[in-house]
């Protein structure tokens, strides 16, 4: 009995080592199918991720060196506080998260915490709903390229945005009654105005001027390159993992396991592979879902809406790598993305039922 307990303890202690060892072995065993998958992942990153995200990363880094966040704070505090229980400065993360796509919202929320712009609770609320798929990806890549229909892209973007707002409103109650400090050695000074309380802060970053513009641009580009390379690594890694799961037959077993659930929901089991792939990595999953021929295309769209809101484990790990440098909890992000996927799928179903021009079922 003691030897059995000792064995279980050893397995638990070395679980990650065993997983990594198995992954390394699979890379060798399934190298024939793995290499094309890795090349495909690299191509996806180079042709889609870098052009759409890198400029936004640089832009947000540059904006963090200006007083634009203060301006957002003063203009939008009256709206952000009652809706999301976040100071007006959070509107910057919200807007850039909508425009830019994954993982800009999480990066800005983490930067806010690092620079003591928002409290820990506020930054965790921001994490729950500001890290979203961007319009360029939803309308351009998903709508036009995958579904060959701009209207579908617009529908998915609208429901994605509504899901985001719904999650933000729910998470306004996150840690609502807990006292929160903005930093270990810094205090938040709240000054009462005639309308609201404005959050004053002293950011750690230099303010951009013409004299230090070159230095700030170089720093912004360096930080953005680091982030874009990190994303590229995750895209390639998960392309490899998905390839191994397919080649080993594990993905087929998992598809068979969830088929009864899909059948209960009146969803054809052919969607199982795309759904599981999308839960791992969003782009590959949506590509599979969009290519499934189905008379009720509304099923394709509802599942796509869920995956766009959920983001996938690949994005989860990207966000976790960003927030790990701060004291922010990843829990609100995980809960928020699950809710976002559910809300987006529900709103897509409602829109298809209410507005006939969105119903493309044969």
Secondary structure as GFF3:
##gff-version 3
##sequence-region A 1 362
A	DSSP	alpha_helix	2	13	.	.	.	ID=ss1
A	DSSP	alpha_helix	15	29	.	.	.	ID=ss2
A	DSSP	alpha_helix	31	44	.	.	.	ID=ss3
A	DSSP	pi_helix	45	49	.	.	.	ID=ss4
A	DSSP	alpha_helix	50	63	.	.	.	ID=ss5
A	DSSP	alpha_helix	68	84	.	.	.	ID=ss6
A	DSSP	alpha_helix	90	100	.	.	.	ID=ss7
A	DSSP	alpha_helix	104	114	.	.	.	ID=ss8
A	DSSP	alpha_helix	120	129	.	.	.	ID=ss9
A	DSSP	alpha_helix	135	135	.	.	.	ID=ss10
A	DSSP	pi_helix	136	146	.	.	.	ID=ss11
A	DSSP	alpha_helix	150	170	.	.	.	ID=ss12
A	DSSP	three_ten_helix	171	173	.	.	.	ID=ss13
A	DSSP	beta_strand	189	192	.	.	.	ID=ss14
A	DSSP	beta_strand	197	200	.	.	.	ID=ss15
A	DSSP	alpha_helix	213	248	.	.	.	ID=ss16
A	DSSP	alpha_helix	250	264	.	.	.	ID=ss17
A	DSSP	three_ten_helix	269	271	.	.	.	ID=ss18
A	DSSP	alpha_helix	272	280	.	.	.	ID=ss19
A	DSSP	alpha_helix	282	291	.	.	.	ID=ss20
A	DSSP	alpha_helix	297	310	.	.	.	ID=ss21
A	DSSP	alpha_helix	313	323	.	.	.	ID=ss22
A	DSSP	alpha_helix	331	354	.	.	.	ID=ss23
A	DSSP	three_ten_helix	356	358	.	.	.	ID=ss24
###
